[in-house]
Amino acid sequence: MRNLMENWITGLRLIAFLVAVIWCVEAINSFNGHSLNSYGIYPRETSALPGILLWAFLHGNLQHLIMNTTPLLVMWFFVATRGAGKFLAVSLIVILVGGLGVWCFGRSAYHIGASGLVFGYFGYLVASGIYERSLGTLAIASLTVFYYGGIIFGVLPGDSFVSWEGHLFGLCAGIFAARLTAEGKNSDDVRVL
């Protein structure tokens, strides 16, 4: 129980720090006419490779950031309660693998926004329930699907200004992160069809 409480406290600290970073980046970006968005991912341009590290921290406007903040808070918390190391590993996998997928296969436009992280954490939380099959991971997976299951349609092409590619590759990266970090004996019993 003590370990769980420590994970929750660490999780809350990590979340507070990351929310502060994303909101500070948006404040600076707003004052500069969102010129920092040119540091997002621009597919297949080698000069835009650093965008793979930055895309999730940049937003088109304040409304874009607000729409990403609430699901990020909830999903960050669920992921962060698994420990700081796992939280950082999952976050890096989603940012790097998801960003690389967008860089390789995305449309020719700047791809930015934490929604790739949102989809990545969604994929991670649901897939962890499937891979680990513990009561805790299944409960969190069920809550995640219940409250945020509708976002899955965001992986389909729709509005031209929405990076469905970021959503899709973020989701895939989250599932990949769940497989890489799965705990327990049940993780070895998974069969992919």
Secondary structure, DSSP 4 states (H G I P E B T S, - for coil): -HHHHHHHHHHHHHHHHHHHHHHHHHHHHHHTTTGGGGGSB-TT-GGGTTHHHHGGG--SSHHHHHHHHHHHHHHHHHHHTT-HHHHHHHHHHIIIIIHHHHHHHS-SS-B--THHHHHHHHHHHHHHHHHH--HHHHHHHHHHHHHHGGGGGGGS---TTS-HHHHHHHHHHHHHHHHHH--SGGGGG----
